[in-house]
Amino acid sequence: MHTLMIQTFALIVIAYLLGSLSFAMLASKIFKFPDPRTAGSKNPGATNVLRLAGKKAALFVIVGDILKGVVPILVAKAIGLSLFIQGLVALFAMLGHIFPAYYLFRGGKGVATTMGVLFALNLKLGFACALTWLVVAAIFRYSSLASIIMVISMLAYTMYFNLAPLFPSLLIMAGVILICHRANIKRLALGQESKIGQKK
């Protein structure tokens, strides 16, 4: 039990620190575009990078943000931690992205990292959420709306696929992501939200 507690605590810390890595900030150095925290929507995430620097930079950010969610979950699985603990590790990976230790706790909105942890936790859950995001984004062309509907659907999918031990952590994740999207929700209601690929 003592060893399990140490492993759990260590992996939660590692997940948070990995989540704190900002691939949007790294992309701004590699692809030579303005700090995404001060340009465009001022959100260091893939959608803002797409507007600021194009598809290659945005793809770099998406892949990086997904992988930093995948890695700690795979480690949790490899050492045999329970599904409930895996959910906690997933939560802290996402919180690291939103509140990064390396960037004065000013991060992105956690959607790509959440997608990464979902795929790592359960492939069916990951595919269902990814498909939901893609369908909503393809129809309405709003990244924020796709993200909002995806995280709400995520909770229903969790129960449908009999993954109840994940529900508490995913409920917190959904709540945090919705709070992070409160300005987007207001703009969507006013018809002022930027569409995917649209310059800010």
C-alpha positions as CSV (number, residue, x, y, z in Angstrom):
1,M,0.0,0.0,0.0
2,H,2.8,2.4,0.9
3,T,4.5,1.7,-2.5
4,L,1.2,2.2,-4.3
5,M,0.8,5.6,-2.6
6,I,4.3,6.7,-3.6
7,Q,3.8,5.5,-7.2
8,T,0.5,7.3,-7.4
9,F,1.8,10.6,-6.0
10,A,5.0,10.5,-8.1
11,L,3.0,9.8,-11.3
12,I,0.5,12.6,-10.6
13,V,3.4,15.0,-10.1
14,I,5.0,13.8,-13.3
15,A,1.7,14.1,-15.2
16,Y,1.3,17.7,-14.0
17,L,4.8,18.6,-15.0
18,L,4.5,17.0,-18.4
19,G,1.2,18.7,-18.9
20,S,2.8,22.0,-18.1
21,L,5.0,21.8,-21.2
22,S,3.7,24.3,-23.7
23,F,4.0,23.1,-27.3
24,A,2.4,26.3,-28.4
25,M,5.2,28.3,-26.9
26,L,7.8,25.9,-28.3
27,A,6.1,26.2,-31.7
28,S,6.3,30.0,-31.6
29,K,10.1,29.7,-31.3
30,I,10.5,27.0,-34.0
31,F,8.0,28.5,-36.5
32,K,8.8,32.1,-35.7
33,F,5.4,33.6,-34.8
34,P,4.3,35.9,-31.9
35,D,3.8,34.6,-28.4
36,P,0.4,32.9,-28.6
37,R,-0.4,34.2,-25.1
38,T,-0.3,37.8,-26.4
39,A,-1.5,37.4,-30.0
40,G,-4.7,36.3,-31.7
41,S,-7.1,34.9,-29.1
42,K,-4.3,35.0,-26.5
43,N,-4.8,31.3,-25.9
44,P,-1.7,29.0,-26.2
45,G,-3.5,26.2,-28.0
46,A,-3.7,24.7,-31.4
47,T,-6.6,26.7,-32.7
48,N,-4.9,30.0,-32.0
49,V,-1.6,28.7,-33.4
50,L,-3.6,27.7,-36.6
51,R,-4.7,31.3,-36.9
52,L,-1.3,32.8,-36.2
53,A,1.0,30.4,-38.1
54,G,-0.9,27.9,-40.2
55,K,-1.4,24.2,-40.4
56,K,2.1,22.9,-39.8
57,A,2.6,24.8,-36.6
58,A,-0.9,23.8,-35.4
59,L,-0.3,20.1,-36.1
60,F,3.0,20.3,-34.1
61,V,1.0,21.7,-31.2
62,I,-1.8,19.2,-31.4
63,V,0.5,16.2,-31.6
64,G,2.7,17.5,-28.7
65,D,-0.4,18.3,-26.5
66,I,-1.9,14.9,-27.2
67,L,1.3,13.0,-26.4
68,K,1.9,14.7,-23.1
69,G,-1.5,13.3,-22.0
70,V,-0.9,9.9,-23.4
71,V,2.5,9.2,-21.8
72,P,1.6,9.4,-18.1
73,I,-1.5,7.2,-18.6
74,L,0.6,4.6,-20.4
75,V,3.0,4.6,-17.5
76,A,0.1,4.2,-15.1
77,K,-1.2,1.2,-17.1
78,A,2.3,-0.3,-17.3
79,I,2.7,-0.3,-13.5
80,G,-0.8,-1.7,-12.9
81,L,-2.5,1.3,-11.3
82,S,-6.3,1.1,-11.1
83,L,-8.7,2.9,-13.5
84,F,-9.6,5.3,-10.8
85,I,-6.0,6.3,-10.3
86,Q,-5.5,6.5,-14.1
87,G,-8.3,9.0,-14.1
88,L,-6.5,11.1,-11.4
89,V,-3.3,11.0,-13.5
90,A,-5.3,12.1,-16.5
91,L,-6.9,15.0,-14.6
92,F,-3.5,16.3,-13.4
93,A,-2.0,16.1,-17.0
94,M,-4.9,18.3,-18.2
95,L,-4.5,20.7,-15.2
96,G,-0.8,21.0,-16.0
97,H,-1.8,22.2,-19.5
98,I,-4.3,24.7,-18.2
99,F,-2.3,25.9,-15.2
100,P,1.4,25.3,-16.3
101,A,4.0,25.6,-13.6
102,Y,6.5,26.9,-16.2
103,Y,4.4,29.8,-17.5
104,L,3.0,31.4,-14.4
105,F,-0.1,29.1,-14.5
106,R,-1.3,30.7,-17.8
107,G,-2.0,27.9,-20.2
108,G,-4.4,26.6,-22.8
109,K,-7.9,25.2,-22.5
110,G,-6.9,21.6,-22.2
111,V,-8.8,20.0,-25.1
112,A,-6.0,18.3,-27.0
113,T,-4.4,17.0,-23.8
114,T,-7.8,15.7,-22.7
115,M,-8.2,14.0,-26.1
116,G,-4.8,12.4,-25.5
117,V,-5.6,11.0,-22.1
118,L,-9.0,9.7,-23.3
119,F,-7.3,7.6,-26.0
120,A,-4.8,6.3,-23.5
121,L,-7.4,5.5,-20.9
122,N,-9.8,3.7,-23.3
123,L,-9.6,3.5,-27.1
124,K,-13.4,3.4,-27.6
125,L,-13.8,6.4,-25.3
126,G,-11.1,8.3,-27.2
127,F,-12.6,7.5,-30.6
128,A,-16.1,8.4,-29.6
129,C,-15.0,11.8,-28.2
130,A,-12.7,12.5,-31.2
131,L,-15.6,11.6,-33.6
132,T,-17.9,13.9,-31.7
133,W,-15.4,16.8,-31.9
134,L,-14.8,16.2,-35.7
135,V,-18.5,16.0,-36.6
136,V,-19.5,19.1,-34.7
137,A,-16.4,21.0,-36.0
138,A,-17.2,19.9,-39.6
139,I,-20.8,21.0,-39.4
140,F,-20.5,24.2,-37.5
141,R,-16.8,25.2,-38.0
142,Y,-16.4,26.3,-34.4
143,S,-13.6,24.7,-32.5
144,S,-14.9,25.9,-29.2
145,L,-18.4,24.5,-29.8
146,A,-16.9,21.2,-30.8
147,S,-14.9,21.1,-27.6
148,I,-17.8,22.0,-25.4
149,I,-20.1,19.3,-26.9
150,M,-17.2,16.8,-26.8
151,V,-16.5,17.2,-23.0
152,I,-20.2,17.0,-22.2
153,S,-20.6,13.9,-24.4
154,M,-17.5,12.5,-22.7
155,L,-19.4,12.0,-19.5
156,A,-22.2,10.1,-21.2
157,Y,-19.7,7.9,-23.1
158,T,-17.9,7.1,-19.9
159,M,-21.0,5.6,-18.4
160,Y,-22.0,3.9,-21.7
161,F,-18.7,2.1,-21.9
162,N,-18.9,1.0,-18.3
163,L,-15.9,3.2,-17.2
164,A,-17.5,4.5,-13.9
165,P,-14.2,4.7,-12.0
166,L,-13.1,7.4,-14.4
167,F,-16.3,9.5,-13.9
168,P,-15.2,11.6,-11.0
169,S,-12.0,12.8,-12.6
170,L,-13.6,13.3,-16.0
171,L,-16.4,15.3,-14.4
172,I,-13.9,17.7,-12.9
173,M,-12.1,17.8,-16.3
174,A,-15.3,18.7,-18.1
175,G,-16.2,21.3,-15.5
176,V,-12.7,23.0,-15.8
177,I,-12.8,22.9,-19.6
178,L,-16.3,24.5,-19.7
179,I,-15.1,27.2,-17.3
180,C,-12.1,27.9,-19.5
181,H,-14.5,28.3,-22.5
182,R,-16.9,30.7,-20.7
183,A,-15.8,33.6,-23.0
184,N,-16.2,31.4,-26.1
185,I,-19.7,30.5,-24.9
186,K,-20.6,34.1,-24.6
187,R,-19.2,34.9,-28.1
188,L,-21.1,31.9,-29.5
189,A,-24.3,33.2,-28.0
190,L,-23.6,36.7,-29.6
191,G,-22.6,35.2,-32.9
192,Q,-19.1,36.7,-32.6
193,E,-17.0,33.6,-32.3
194,S,-14.2,33.0,-34.9
195,K,-14.6,29.9,-37.1
196,I,-11.8,27.4,-37.7
197,G,-9.2,28.8,-40.0
198,Q,-10.5,32.3,-39.7
199,K,-8.0,35.0,-38.9
200,K,-8.6,36.6,-35.5
